[in-house]
Amino acid sequence: MSGSRHTSGFYWALLPYAFVLVLATQGTGFAEEPAATPVLQALLEAAPAPPPSEVPKTVLSWETGAGRSYVIPAVEVIGFLFLLNQFDRHFVEPEETYRTGTKSAWHNLTDSKWVIDTDPFAVNQFLHPVQGSIFHGLARSAGLNFWESFGYDIAGSFLWKIAGETGAPSINDMITTPIGGAFLGEPLFRMASLLLEKGDGAPGFWRELGAAVISPPTGFNRLVFGNRFDAVYPSHDPAIFTRFQVGATLTSTSHNVSDTVKENGATGDISFAYGLPGKPGYSYTRPFDYFDFHFTAVTANTFESINTRGLLFGTDYASGDSYRGVWGLYGSYDYISPQVFRVSSSALSLGTTWQWWLSRAVALQGTALGGAGYGAAGSIRRTGDRDYHYGVTPQALLALRLILGDRVMIDLTGHEYYVSGVGSTEPHGWENIARGNASFTLRIWGRHGVALQYVGSHRDARYPNIAYKDQSVGTFSLMYVFLGSSGLGAVEWRGVEAGSR
């Protein structure tokens, strides 16, 4: 996938997630079919069962695995890549890159040297993970588990590198597409499934539409295959937190940046946490039974950040009556672009997520992670063939949320990324990116509130012959806040009997 024409549609396509996810946590369901009258119910119960030949034989069961398909997503991935190649060869420059055939595919498979390519940052670091998330969603919605679907992410990425483009296959894409795609696609699949699961009875039109917006592959399979894949993935009733914010921004500080920085604008973002620790009866047996998803869009540069992190392997733990947590191996995908520079990575980290009741009404939630991945960073100003640098990326995250009753919430989050020269075409340089976020939220009435937020980002780069080595930008935002049905998100377990797991 190359060329900038792909980007705008995908950027704006993510915005409806904010509104759909808010609806997913509303407590009040959408209108369902009216209940049958007693006479009609009696007739329905007395009606003979359909003959065995008319009963679907392969309806999906998530509990037993019956009805899942390995063939359908394989055909869908190949079909998707074929259509993408046809679109690119007619509408994306340079068109010759996509005029593939058996000769170019055989050359890439047998004789071509794998490289780190020079595609634009947004293509490699955002659109390729989006592509991988499509492979992942097609397999997941056909009944396959996370790791089986990850195999389709790898196979789809490899097939595109060999047969989708005439150029030499790229090492970076074989990392970013399947790994970033899985770590992005799984939260989207889980959120879509949670929306379908809410309410009584079969999902209505609006929930089906909302799920398709969040995870298009899920919506596609549910539409095309009818009741074959109608079974909704069981969430096991996780503790969740949802917050939607929209407001105005002011770029208050900047250093060593170009004159194109926009000082004023608008912003909107959504935060969604799934499987917060402490809920009695909830367990962490499947990848991403805990995850955190955050998306931010701004008018200054359209799309500023997307961050996902989820527990791949781990377990819960407790200390006394006031502390609950999970710990283990996390997978994360990050894309951050604060106007003047960009950083992105797909990574594995060890860490923990917890909640600690400091008093009867005050709770502290947090996540601490440390690990490494493969990432990219750079200024928006082009430096040579590529306007960013790749490398193995050690990174760390610390996120804290102080919840004061049902009225006030204070959030502090810090990310740091060190894009090294290891695994890079520029082995003698490095970049260090730090980003901090602080916000104060006041709930005014019901689910409505206001928030004041500050986001600061700093880049320190050490490469020869680059113009921008030390850059920083800071932004204040005043925002309207709409909270989900769980309010400020504190999980209560004190005095609650544990349910069966």
N, C-alpha and C positions, 0 to 999 in steps of 0.2 A: 504494500500500500504506500504510494508515494504521491506527492503533489498536494498543494494547499487547498484545492477545491473541495476535498473531502471534509474539511474541518468545520465549517460554520454550521452545517446541518446537525452534526453530532453534538456540538457545543450547546446549541439551543434546545436540542431534543431532551437534554437532561433536566431542563428547568421544570417540566411538569411533575417530576418526581417529588418535588417539595410539596405540591398541593395534594398529590395522591397519597403520599405517606402520612400526611396529617389526617386525611380521611380514614386511613387504615387504623388509626388509634382512637377513634371517636367513641367508643362505647355504644352509641346509637347506630344501629345497622341501617342499611338501605332497605327500601320497601321490598318485601318478598311476595310470593304468590299467596293469595288468600287461602285460608284453611278450607278444606272440603266440607260441605254440609253433611249431617249424619246420614241422609239418604244416599248421597253420592259416595260417601265413604263405605257404606255397606255394599253398594254395587261394585266398587273397586275391589273390595276384599273378596267378593263372591266370584269375580271374573276369573276364568281359567288362566293358568300360567301359559305363557307362550311356549310353543314347541321347542325342544332343545336346539333345533337348527337355527332358531331366531335369537337365541340368547348369546350375547357376545362371549367368546371363549378366551379372549386375551385382554380383559380389562385390567388396568394396572392396580396392583396392591403394593403399597410401600412397606407393609409389614412383612410380607412373604417374598416379595420380588417378582411375583407372577405378573405377567403382562408387560414387563419391561422389554425394551428393544435395543439391541446393539446395532442392528442394520439400519433402522430409520435414521438415527442421527448421523451415521456414516454417509448415507446418501444425501442428507441435508447439508452436511459440511461441504461435500464435493459440489453440490448444486450451488451453494452460496458462493464458493470460490470461483466457479465458472461464471456466474452472473457478475461478480465483482471484477473479474478480469475483462469481461466484455464491456462493462461500463468504463473502466480505466482506459482501455485501448481506443475508445471513441471520444472521451471527454477530459482526460487528464494528460498533461504534458510531463515529460516527453512520451508521446503515444507509442513510440517504438519499444519502450521498455516493457510494454504489456503485449506485444505481438508475439506471443509464445507459440510453441509447437513441440512436436516430439523431439526435434533436433536440439532445441534449446534446453528442454527438460532433461534429455539424456546427457547433455554436456554438463549441466549443473549437478547432476547426480553422480557423474563419474570423473569429470576432469576439472571442474571449477574449484578455485581456491576460495574458501570462506573468508569473509572480510568484516570489518566494522564499517557500516555504510555511512553515507553523508546526507541522508534524508533529513528534512526539517524536524526540529525538536518535537513539535506538536504531532507530527505523523508517527515518529518512532515511539514517543513516550506516552501518547494519549490514544491515538487512533489504533495502534497495534494492540494495546490492551483491550480496547473496545472490541476489536475483531476477535481476540481470544475469548472475551466474555460471551460473544455470540456462539462460538463453538461450545463453550461450557454450558450455556443455557439450553442449547438444543439437546445435549446429552442428558442433563439433569432432568429436564421436563419429559424425557422419554423413559424415566424411571431409574436411571443409573445413579450410583452414589458419587460422592465427591471425587474419589481417587480414580474411578473408572472414567468420569468426565474429564479429569485432568489428562488422561491418556488421549482423549479426543482433542484437547487443546494443543498437545504436543504434535499429534499427527496432522491436524489442520494447519498449524504454523509451518511444519516441515513441507507439506504439500504446496503451500503458497510460495515458499522460498525456492522450491525446485521447479514448479510448473506455472506459477502465477506471474513471474517476472523473468525477463531475459538476462538481467544483471546477475553478478555473482551473489550467491546466498550470503546473508549477513548473520554473524554470530549474535549481535545484540538483539536482533528481532527474535531469534530462537530462545532468548531468555525472557524478554519483555512480553512477547505475545502470549505464550502459554502460562507463565507464572503470574504476570500482572493480570492476564485475562481471568485466571482462576480466582485470584484474590479480589477481583472486581466483580466477576460474574456470580460468585456464590452469594455475596450479600444481596445482589439484585434479585436472584432467584428466591432467596429466603424472604425478602420483603414482599415480593409479589405473592408468594405462597401464603404469607401471613394475612395479607389483604383478602385473598380468596377464602381463607379459613374463617374469618370473622363473620359473625351473624349466624342465624339459624338457617338450616336447609342449604340448598344449592346456591352458589353465588349468583347474584343478579347481574343485569347488564352492566351497571356502573362499576361493580367490583371486577368483573371480567375485563372491562376496558382499562381500568386503573392498573391491573396486574400486567396487561399487555404493554402499557406505557413504561412501567418500571422494568419489565423483563420481556422484550419483544419475542425472543425465542419461545418463552413459556406461552405467551398468548398465541403464537403461530401454531404450536403443536396442539393446544387445546381447541383451536378453531378448526384446523385441518382434519384432525383425527377423531373428533367427536368424543364419545364416551370412552374411547381407548385410553386416553390420558386425563380423564376428568378427575381422578382421585387427587386430592390436595395433599401436598407434602406435610406431614404432621410436625407442628412446631413444638409440641410438648409444653405449650403455655409458658413461654419465657417472660421474665420481667423485662419491660421495655421502657425506653424514654424517647420521646419525640419532641423536637423543637423547630419551629419555622420562624425565621426572622427576615424582615425587609426594612430598609431604611436608607439614609443618606450617609455619604462618606466624605471625609475631608483629609487629604494627604497633608499632614502637618509637618513632617520632616523628611528631607531627602539629602543624600550626599553622593557626589560623583555619579550623577545620572544624566541622561540626555534631556533635551528640552521638550521632549514629547510626553513627559509625565503629566497626567491629568489630575489636578488638585481636587476637583469636586466630581461627585457622581452618585450613583445609587448601587445598592447591593442587596442580595437576597441569599440566604443559605438555609440548609436543613441539616440537622443532626439527628441521628437515629442510633440508639444503642439497643442491642438484642441479647437477652440472656444475662442481664446484670446479676452478679452473685448475691446470694442470700435468700432467694425464694425457696421455701420448703417444697421438696418433692421434685425439683428440677435438677437434672444431671447433665454432665458434659461428656457425652460418649461419641459424638459425631463432630467432624471438623466444622468450625464456625457455629457451634452451639452458643458461643459468645462471639459477637463482633460489634464493631463501632464503625459507622459510616458517616462521613461529613462531606458536604458539597457546597461550594460558594461560587456565585456568579456576580460579576460587577460590570458596570457600564464602561469603566475605564479601559479594560482589556478583555471584555466579554466573559472570560472564563478564568477564574483565579486559582481554584484548588479543588482537588478531590483526594480524600484520605480514607483508606479502609484498613482495618486491622482485625484479625480474627484468630481465635484459639484453634490451632491445628491438632495438637495433642496436649492433654492436660487433665487436671482434676480440681475439684473444689477442696477447700480446707476451712477451718474455723479456729478461733481463739476466744474462749469464754462465750459470754452471751451477746457481746456487742460487736464482734468482728467476723466477717465472712469474706472469702475471696476465692479466686481461681488462679492457678499458675501453670506454666508449661511453655510450649513452643508456639509462637505466633507467626502468622504470615501477614505481610502488609504490602500495600501498593499506595504510593504517594505521587501526586503531581501538584506542584506549587509554582505559580507564576505571578509574582507581585509587581507587574508592570516592567521593571528594569532588568530582572534576571529570572532564571528558571532553575528548578531542581526537581528530579523525579527518581524514584527507585522502586524496585521490587525486592523484598528482603525477608529474611527469617530472623527472629529475635526470641530470646528467652525473657520471660517477665511474668508479671502478675497484675491482676485487676482486683480491686477490693472495695468494700464499704465498711466504715467504722462509725458506730453510733457514739458520738462524743458525749451526748446527754440525751435526755428523753426526746428532744425535738431537733437536735443538731446532728447532722451526718456528714461525714467526709468520704467521698468516693475518689478513687484514683487508679491510674495505670502507670507502671514503670516498665520500660522495655529497653533492651540493649542487644544489638546484633549487627548483621552485615548483609548486604545485598549487592546488586549490580545497578549502578545509577548513572545519571548524567546531570550536568549543571553547566551554566554559562550565562553570559550577558546577552541581552537582546541584540546587541551590535555584532554583526558578523565578523569573525576572525578566521579568514582562510576558507576552506571548502565547507567547514561545519562551524556553526555558531555556538557550539557547546562541546563539552569534553566528557568522555565515558571513563569509567573505572570501577573497581571494587569499592564499595561504599560502606564503611562502618557507620553506624547511626544509633541514636538514642532518643527516647521520648519519655517525658514526664508530664502527666495530666492530672490535675487536682480539681475537684468540684466540692465546694463547701455549701451545704444546703441548710438554711436557717428556717426551720419550721416549714410552713407552706407559703412563705412570702418572699424570701430573698435567696438568690443563688449567686455564688462567686466562682468563676471559672478561670483557671490558670493552666496554660498548655505551652510546653516548649519542645521543639524539634531541633535536632542537630544532625547534619549530614557531612561526612568527610569523603569527597570524591577523590580517590587516590589515583596514582599513576599505574597501579597494578591492573592488568587486563585492559590497558589503554593504548591508543596509538600515540599518546603524548606521555611517555613514562616518566618524564622529568618534571612534571607539574602536579598541582593538586588544587582543590577548591574546598573551602569550608563554609557551609551555609547554616545559619542559625535563624530560627523563626520563633517568635513568642506571641502568645495571644492572651489577653486579659479582658474579662468582661464582668459586668455587674448587672444582674437581672432582678427587676422588681415586679412581682405579680400584682397587678392592680385589681382585677376582678375576674373571677372564673378562670378561664384559660388565657386571659389577655394580660399582657404586661409590656414593659419597656426595658430596653437594655442599652448600656453605654459600653462600647468595646474599643480596645486599642490593639492593633496588630503591627508588630515591628519585625522587619526582615533585614538580615545583614549577610553580605557575601564578601569573603576574603579569598582572592584567587592568586595563585603563583604559577603563571605560565609565561614563557618568554614572548615578547612582542605582542602583548594584548593591551588595549587602551584602558580598559576598566578593570582594575584589580581590587578595589576597595569600595563597595557600594552598600548603601542602606536606604531604606524607605520605611516610613511609619504612617499609619492611617487610623484616624478616629472615625467611629460610626455611631450614630444614634438610630435605634431600630425599634420598631414594633415587634412584639413577640407573641406568637401563638403556641401554646403548649398542648401536648397530647393528653390522652385520658389519664396518664399516670402522673400528671402535674409536674413537679420539679424532679421527680424520678427516684426519690429515696425508696429503698426496698425495706419493707417491715417484716421481720421474722420473729421478733420478741413476743412470746406468748402465743405464737401460732403453731399448731401441731403440724408436724411434717406429714405430708401426704405420701402415698406410695409412689415409688420411682418407676 
